[in-house]
């Protein structure tokens, strides 16, 4: 499995939230995050759905790089910077890769007893497992149509 730069989050995993409020990060995600190097996961309440958008330092760098491409005084850039800077929460992991999500994040994602980790390629989301099926079904319908517009990449990475 690739680690660090270029590693990706794939799959979905449901884990229990223990009596102390701790939640184990799936082993496959821990490998991508390389928690031995940096023992933190960055979590942001989604602006669209009752879930958390999470990742490691590379996810934050990627997100900020996209924002920096916007006009520095645009309304969209200012709003994104404000939403991200005020709500992004670095959550430390223990040696077993467990996290203890703050109450405001658990409330936003409506977590109660179990959490679903959903791979999102460069990042991952944390959902209440009972709430995830409807957005997944909607995504499958859109993806079914979207895959028809995919093109084979050329040797230099562009589409044919």
C-alpha positions as CSV (number, residue, x, y, z in Angstrom):
1,X,0.0,0.0,0.0
2,X,1.3,3.5,-0.9
3,X,2.0,5.8,2.1
4,X,2.2,9.5,2.3
5,X,2.0,11.5,-1.0
6,X,-0.2,9.8,-3.5
7,X,-1.9,7.5,-1.0
8,X,-5.7,7.3,-1.2
9,X,-8.6,6.5,1.0
10,X,-10.8,3.7,-0.3
11,X,-13.5,1.6,1.3
12,X,-16.0,2.1,4.1
13,X,-15.8,0.8,7.6
14,X,-18.1,0.9,10.6
15,X,-16.6,1.2,14.0
16,X,-18.1,1.5,17.5
17,X,-17.7,4.6,19.7
18,X,-16.6,3.2,23.1
19,X,-17.9,4.3,26.5
20,X,-15.2,6.9,26.8
21,X,-16.1,8.4,23.4
22,X,-13.1,7.0,21.6
23,X,-13.4,5.9,18.0
24,X,-10.9,3.6,16.2
25,X,-9.6,4.8,12.8
26,X,-9.7,1.9,10.3
27,X,-6.3,0.3,9.8
28,X,-6.4,1.0,6.0
29,X,-6.9,4.7,6.7
30,X,-4.2,4.7,9.4
31,X,-1.7,3.4,6.8
32,X,-2.6,6.2,4.4
33,X,-2.5,8.9,7.2
34,X,0.9,7.5,8.3
35,X,0.0,8.3,12.0
36,X,3.5,7.2,13.0
37,X,4.8,10.5,11.5
38,X,2.0,12.8,12.5
39,X,-0.6,11.7,15.0
40,X,-3.4,14.0,14.0
41,X,-6.5,13.8,11.8
42,X,-8.1,17.1,10.7
43,X,-11.9,17.1,10.8
44,X,-14.2,19.7,9.3
45,X,-18.0,19.7,9.6
46,X,-19.4,19.4,6.1
47,X,-21.2,22.5,4.8
48,X,-23.7,20.3,2.9
49,X,-24.3,17.1,4.8
50,X,-24.4,15.7,8.4
51,X,-20.9,14.3,8.2
52,X,-17.3,15.2,8.9
53,X,-14.8,15.8,6.1
54,X,-11.4,14.5,7.4
55,X,-7.8,13.8,6.3
56,X,-4.2,14.3,7.1
57,X,-1.9,17.2,6.5
58,X,-1.8,16.4,2.7
59,X,-5.5,16.9,2.5
60,X,-5.2,20.3,4.2
61,X,-2.5,21.3,1.8
62,X,-4.6,20.2,-1.2
63,X,-7.6,22.1,0.1
64,X,-5.6,25.3,0.7
65,X,-4.0,25.0,-2.7
66,X,-7.4,25.0,-4.4
67,X,-8.6,28.0,-2.3
68,X,-5.4,29.9,-3.0
69,X,-6.2,29.7,-6.8
70,X,-9.3,31.9,-6.1
71,X,-9.2,35.7,-6.3
72,X,-7.8,36.8,-2.9
73,X,-10.8,39.2,-2.4
74,X,-13.5,37.1,-3.8
75,X,-16.6,36.4,-1.7
76,X,-16.2,32.7,-2.3
77,X,-12.5,32.6,-1.1
78,X,-13.3,34.7,2.0
79,X,-16.2,32.4,2.9
80,X,-14.2,29.2,2.3
81,X,-11.3,30.5,4.4
82,X,-13.6,31.6,7.2
83,X,-15.5,28.4,7.3
84,X,-12.4,26.2,7.1
85,X,-10.2,28.2,9.5
86,X,-12.8,28.6,12.2
87,X,-14.2,25.0,12.0
88,X,-11.2,22.8,11.1
89,X,-10.4,20.7,14.2
90,X,-7.1,18.8,14.5
91,X,-7.9,15.7,16.5
92,X,-5.0,13.8,18.0
93,X,-4.8,10.0,17.8
94,X,-3.6,7.7,20.5
95,X,-1.0,5.0,19.8
96,X,-3.8,2.6,18.6
97,X,-5.1,5.2,16.1
98,X,-8.2,6.0,18.2
99,X,-9.6,9.5,18.2
100,X,-11.9,11.3,20.6
101,X,-14.1,13.6,18.6
102,X,-15.2,16.8,20.3
103,X,-18.9,17.1,21.1
104,X,-19.6,19.7,18.4
105,X,-18.3,17.4,15.7
106,X,-20.2,14.4,17.1
107,X,-23.4,16.5,17.2
108,X,-22.9,17.8,13.6
109,X,-22.5,14.2,12.3
110,X,-25.3,12.9,14.6
111,X,-23.0,10.2,15.9
112,X,-24.3,7.9,18.6
113,X,-22.6,4.6,19.2
114,X,-21.2,3.9,15.7
115,X,-19.4,5.8,13.0
116,X,-19.0,5.0,9.3
117,X,-15.7,5.9,7.8
118,X,-16.2,6.5,4.0
119,X,-13.2,6.8,1.7
120,X,-13.3,9.9,-0.4
121,X,-10.0,9.3,-2.3
122,X,-7.9,12.3,-1.0
123,X,-9.9,12.5,2.2
124,X,-12.5,10.5,4.1
125,X,-15.9,11.3,5.7
126,X,-17.3,10.2,9.0
127,X,-21.0,9.5,9.0
128,X,-23.7,8.1,11.2
129,X,-24.1,4.7,9.4
130,X,-27.9,5.1,9.4
131,X,-27.7,8.4,7.5
132,X,-25.2,7.3,4.8
133,X,-27.3,5.0,2.5
134,X,-29.4,7.8,1.0
135,X,-26.4,10.0,0.0
136,X,-24.6,6.9,-1.3
137,X,-27.6,5.9,-3.4
138,X,-27.8,9.5,-4.8
139,X,-24.1,9.4,-5.6
140,X,-24.4,6.1,-7.4
141,X,-27.1,7.5,-9.7
142,X,-25.0,10.6,-10.5
143,X,-21.8,8.4,-10.9
144,X,-23.7,6.1,-13.3
145,X,-24.3,9.1,-15.6
146,X,-20.9,10.7,-15.0
147,X,-18.9,7.6,-16.0
148,X,-20.4,7.8,-19.5
149,X,-18.5,11.1,-19.9
150,X,-15.1,9.7,-18.9
151,X,-12.4,9.4,-21.5
152,X,-9.3,7.3,-21.7
153,X,-6.2,9.4,-20.6
154,X,-3.5,10.1,-23.2
155,X,0.2,9.4,-22.5
156,X,0.7,12.9,-21.1
157,X,-2.3,12.6,-18.7
158,X,-4.9,14.5,-20.7
159,X,-8.1,13.1,-22.2
160,X,-8.1,11.8,-25.8
